[in-house]
Amino acid sequence: MEELEYKKMFEIENNHWWFIAKRKLIKILFKRFLQNIESKDLKSLDVGCGTGAVLKFLQDASYKAKGIDFSDTALRYCKSRGLDVQYGIATKIPMPDNSFDIITALDVVEHIEDDKNVIKELYRVLKPGGICIITVPAHMWLWSYHDVSLHHKRRYSKNSLKQLANLVSQDFFISWFHMFILIPVTFVRFFGKLLKNNKSDVGKSSWLVNFVMSIVYFFELGLFSLFGRIPFGTSLVLVIKK
């Protein structure tokens, strides 16, 4: 990512509706898929931990949480939060086999050319009985300067994500996410191309926007919990079990 994007992320991710929704989604997935969820001995690894909001969430949940990232800027922000982080890349994770009960790679895989090797590495360091949660942006037709500024290599279809998961396991779950914002995002991206907008979508939201979107995601996460998955959206979530 661009250096400016790390700064913006660090400033907003604790209170921005997008990042809050992501952490609430993780909590739902933990309850559904994670064995011994109440155990204080579970070890978690956040791959591509960025500026540390998800890692802090895992730490606060009393998991033995560790993060890796290739960016010195990201690692500095994480260390300012008092988090346990080290340099590492997703294609060569500096950890032994079968090390972690929980692995998260949230909006990470799309940044890396060799996504096949990433999925193999994530699975390698996952313990038997553990879960790996991956989120990625969906639909190449939503490609915009937002993706360029975040150094994305691709956006995924449901089928392409399934093919990736099949490289390591037949035991996985896939769902769409960010359902209610699909139409607004489509309009923003379309008109952004017409107007040649060269900014990413990452930015501060007013208290009113955060309030409204918190209500929107209250319903979306409720539907996700009730029906088990979402029928469409701007992102995909993958849970791989080992």
Summary of the structure (lengths in Angstrom):
residues: 242
radius of gyration: 17.0
end to end distance: 30.6
largest distance: 51.9
contacts: 775
relative contact order: 0.17
helix: 45%
strand: 21%
